[in-house]
Amino acid sequence: MELKRVKPLLTAAKAVLLVFTAVYPLFMTVLSGAGLLYNKDSYGSSLAAVGALLIISGLVIALGAVLCLPRKNLPNILSVVCALGGLALCLVMLYRLCSHADAAGWTDKYAMTPVSDMYRARIMPCIAPAALAAVIAAVQLFSYEAAEERRLKREHRAERENAPAPKIIDG
């Protein structure tokens, strides 16, 4: 009975994950990186590289979110790797971007607030979909159903290996 409760909860978590992934890694991070690439003539090549890596990190986080949707072992393992690896790359690029913005004294011309605060507010929420993807994948990997499926595969493999050899000669 408990397993039937987990499935709707997992489905709801996956729906929330897809919405968060569409908003934060795909729109905020990728579009921030695209803005840096678009204005690379005025920002320079180092920030253009940061922009390209922000785009890559957003896409890798999104890939991690998509890979945790099926309940298979390999996609779930890859989901954790992609989500957490993409998040690490994203946060490192955010740090580099904010450090450059603070050192250059970039401010919002209307509110006179540091631009690095805007970048942090846009990109830091990528932690939520990456963490959610990793948690969903881990729950699916370590679920009772997955463990039973792996056990049955091992037993079936052992039965095939220990089966008697077919007769070569009739008689």
N, C-alpha and C positions, 0 to 999 in steps of 0.2 A: 504494500500500500504506500509506503514512503516513496518508492520510486516514481509513482504516478504524480506525486506532488512536486518532485524535482523537475520533471519535464516542462510543465507550464512556466515554472520559474526560470528555467534555462531559456525557453523560447522568449520570454519577456526580456531577459538580459541580452539576448542576441538582438532583439529589436532596438533596444536602447543603444546597444553597441553600434549598430548600423547608423542610427541618427547622429550619435556623437562623432563617429568616424567621418560622416559626410560633412559635418560642420567644422570640426577642429583640424584634423590632419589634412583633409582634402581642400577645404576652402581657406581656412586661416593660414595654415603653414605653407601650402603650395602657392597660394596667391601672394603671400609675403615674399617668398622666394622669387616668384615671377616678377614682382615689382623691383626687386634688387637687380634681377637680370635685365629688365627693361631699361633701367636707368644706369646700366653699367658704365656708360661713358662719363657720367658725373661722379659715380661712386668708386670706380676703379676695379681692377681685376680681382683683388682679394675679396671684396664684397660680392662680386659676381660669382666667385667660387662658393661663398657662403650661401648665396641665393640658390645656386644649382644643388648644393647639398641639402638645403632645406626642402627643396622640391622632392629630391630622392627620399629623404627621411619621411616626409608626409606620405609618399606613395608606398613605402615599405611598411609603415604603420597600418595603412589601409589594407595592404596585402595580408598582414597578420590578422586583421579583423575578419577578412573574408575567409581565410584559411581555417578559422575556428568554427565556421558554420557547420560543416559536416562532422559527424561523430566517428571519424576514422583516426587511427593512431598517427600516421605520418603527417597528415595535414595539421593535426593539433600540435605536434612537436615543432613543425615548421612555423606554426602560428606564434608560439611562444618566442622562438628565435627572432622572427621578423618583427613582432611587436616591440620586444624589449631592445633589440638592436636598432630599430628605427627610432625608438624613443631616445636612446643614448646619443645617436647621431644628431637628432633634433635638438636636444638640450645642449650639446656641445656647440652647435652652430648658433643657438640662441645666445649662449654666453659670449661667443666671439662677436656677434652682431651688437649686443648690448654694450660690450666693452668698447667697441669702436665708436658707437653712438655717444657714449658718455665721454670718451676721450676727445671726440670732435665737438662736443657741446651741442649736439642736435636737440632742439626743443620744438614743441608744437607752437606755431606762430600765434595762435589764438589764446591758449590757456597757459602758455609758457611752462609747460610740464616737460620733463625729459621724454624724448621719443622712445628711449629704452623701456619706459613703463608701458607704453602702448604695445611694443613688441612682446613684452612679458605677458601682458593681459591677453594677447591674441594667441600666443603659442604655448604657454604653460598648461592650458587645459588639455593639451594632447596627452598628458599623463593619464587622464581618465580612460579614453578608449584603449590605450596601450595596456594599461593595467587590467581593464575589464576583459580584453581579449586573452591576456595571459591567464587570468583566473578561470574564464570559461573553458579554455583549452585544458588547463590543469584538472578542472572538475571532470571534464569528459574523459581525460586520460586515466584518471584514478577512480572512475566510477565502478560500481559493482558490475554493471553490464559489460564494460570494457574488459575487466579482469576475467569475467567468465568466458568471454569470447576468446581471449588469449589462451585461457586454460583449455578450452575445447580444441583450438587449433593445435596446441602442443600434443594433446591426447590423440588427435587424428593423425598427426605426423608420426607419433610413436607407433600407432597401430600399423601404418603403412610400412614403416621401417622394419617392424618385427613380424610382418606377414610372411607366411611360408612362400617360398619361391615356386613359380609355376613349373609343372612337369615339362621336361624337354622331350621325352620319348613316351609315347603311349604304350602302356603295357604293364 
